Amino acid sequence: MITEGKLRNLARTVLKLLDRENNTLDVFLLPHREMKALKARFFKKQTEPNVLSFVEPVGFPHPEKKKENGEWRMENGWKSLSSLRRVRHSPAAERPGSALPKKKYLGEIYLNKDILRKSPDRAAPLLTHGILHLLGYDHKKKKDIIKMERHEKRILSKIDKPKIKE
């Protein structure tokens, strides 16, 4: 199984290769059953639920966040998703008055942890695919498929898998 540290570093690497180091995102690992339920809730097309991406809506107020003692805390708004595991997020970069440069939040990616347990080598392609969706790429038309696949191949060819550290 791919570790959270490797996923975090993999996300950083992909964002860097896309010249998007000023962006941040959330990556969640869910079991197959919950991925299937999540996909059924938001998508008509019911294919293998290996990766799902949800773009940050413009002006979204984030009601699930609240400030406690100067810290941003996440409330559990996903009670139905029993195995939800957040892998990467930079809430400090979003805090008002933070000394860190403000990072643009792209959205959420959900990865099927059962698939990654069986085939950890699929982590890079699935995460890359999800990140490209957050950046506006899709595969609805043939020309869009070609463009997205070209970007995926370019990124994946530059990722040196043994160098992705914990």
Buried (B, 14 or more C-beta within 10 A) or exposed (E): EBEBEBBBBBBBBBBEBBEBEEBBBBBBBBBBEBBBBBBEEEEEEEEEBBBBBBBBEEEEEEEEEEEEEEEBEBEEEBEEBEEBEEBBBBBEBBBEEBEEEEBEBBBBBBBBBBBBEEEBEBBBBBBBBBBBBBBEBEBEEEEEEEBBBEBBEEBBEEBEEEEBEE
